[in-house]
Structure formats: structure tokens, C-alpha cells
Amino acid sequence: DDDDDDAGGSGWGLRKSTRSSVIENSEKLKIRLEIDEVRRMSRAPKRKTIAVKLSQADMLEEAKKTEEENLASLNVYIQLEEEKKRVKSALKKPRIEGPYIRYQSLVANRGEEEKEEESGPYARNFVTFRDDPAFPRAYFPSESPIEASRNRSEER
């Protein structure tokens, strides 16, 4: 019965199913190699390019042609870059002339010196008045709520 388990009685102790799969895979590999060989043979052979040694005059002529092509390419590139600049400058936001108010809101992290129970992000809001020192009074002629409450308490 042990001879039945051997692969062809080779004495390696392999099961027949394992040995048959190895044989099957070997046959598949041989077929693939034969197909690859047929494909290689059917391809047209690559032609070798033979480099011709140019004379000094021919090399100078070739260099002049190359220089002209490079200059033309450079001019096209410069024109494209200038066009990009024009388009980019046209797309910029127009500058605001005169006084204006800018409102900016952002979220920031607290510093290490802050209390630990107040750690984490917090919101900051900024109102910026631009250009004219009298600008806030022009738009906000009344006094601030804090100043108003102080003045009222002093009047009493």
C-alpha cells in the first residue's frame, strides 16, 4: 500500500495528487515557453541604427538648426508665460479704495499658560477699520455701550 502513495515509486513519499499537480504545472510551463518562443520568432528583427560620423562642418550646421529651434521654442514659452501673467493679474480682486471695515473670524488653540479646564480651540473675532482715524466715529457716531453705561452711572 505504501507503493500506491509514492509518486511512481520514486521513494520520495509524495502523494499522487501532489505529484500529478507538479507534472500538470510543468506541462503548462512548457506550453507557455513554446508559445513565447513562437511569438519571438514571428516578430520582425529590430534594425540596428548605424551612427554616421559627422564632419565638423555638418556638426556646426546641425548646431545652428538646433539653436534656431530652441530659440523659437523659448519665444513661444515666454509668450505663454506673459499671457499667464496677464490672465492672473486680470483675475485678482480689485483693491478697495478709501476706508473700509474688515471683519475676520478665526479659531485658534489656547496657549500652554492658559488654565487646563479652558484648553482646546476658541474663536477670535476682529473688526479692522482701514485708513481714516475718524472712520469709526463716522460710522459709529454714538459712544460704545460700555462708555454709555459709564456716563449714565456718573450722571446719577
Secondary structure, 3 states (H helix, E strand, C coil): CHHHHCCCCCCCCCCHHHHHHHHHHHHHHHHHHHHHHHHHHHCCCCCCCCCCCCCHHHHHHHHHHHHHHHHHHHHHHHHHHHHHHHHHHHHCCCCCCCCCEEEEEEEEECCCCCCHHHCCEEEEEEEEECCCCCHHHHHCCCCCHHHHHHHHHHHC
